[in-house]
Amino acid sequence: MKYYIADAFSDKPFTGNPAGVCVLDAPLPEELMQGIASENNLAETAFVVPREDSEYDLRWFTPVTEIDLCGHATLASAFVLHEVLGAGKESCRFHTHSGLLEVTPRENGLYEMDFPAWPLERIEVTQQMRQAIGCDILEAHQARDMILLLESEEAVRDLRPDFAAIAALPEDHGVSVTARGSSCDFVSRFFAPNMGINEDHVTGSLHSELIPFWAARLGKNTLIARQLSPRGGTLYCENRGDRVKIAGRARLYLKGEIFV
């Protein structure tokens, strides 16, 4: 099968979040897709099966499990289909475990994803959370992921989390820290050791939670976000009520073939 690695939410080498994209002629067994994702050892590997008229089946696997929504590997898949395989300039419509997701090419090399919005529920800050993160926490919220509000962009950037302690939290998906930005509207980092990813470089799906959260706090629906992992990435965001728009750029790093 054809295999590509594209850096999502990036326009220069060794930044953004690398995603593997496998373009298939027909669906593969789950155990084979999981084996390929484990061998690739990227945060996510996407498996794309064409339907017709710019529609595709899309699934995502970490090195240890399948997940229900992934932003950067969706953006990378659309980028590969358009820029590498010449799928045209129409929107890509992906049939996924999270419903129908659409990715539309925009000006200046941006790809805009239409994702569901996930509201957050405020929960109690615990000492276990503080010990795992290693700093003071202003607020804690829960949706798919646990969202911890910190006091500043610097606090997010300088954080040195305890990954074993994060894995022991009562949270089976991921934990994010976020704060109002000094260089943009808001910043974040994302940790998911229980899913084989100590720190994800740029997490598009996380912004299905963060965009409504920060839109309400900042009183604006169009926002620019930065994820402050060592590689880093920029996301252009829009709150649309029960949906969010998440846009970013991508660049091709590798193309080849997988033999199994």
Beta strands, then each sheet from edge to edge (+ up, - down):
strand 1: 2-8
strand 2: 17-23
strand 3: 45-50
strand 4: 55-61
strand 5: 66-67
strand 6: 92-96
strand 7: 99-105
strand 8: 111-116
strand 9: 121-123
strand 10: 139-142
strand 11: 146-149
strand 12: 175-180
strand 13: 186-192
strand 14: 197-200
strand 15: 222-227
strand 16: 233-240
strand 17: 243-248
strand 18: 250-257
sheet 1: 5+ 4- 3+ 2+ 1- 18+
sheet 2: 5+ 4- 6- 7+ 8- 17+ 16- 15+ 13+ 12- 11- 10+ 9-
sheet 3: 5+ 4- 6- 7+ 8- 17+ 16- 15+ 13+ 14-
end
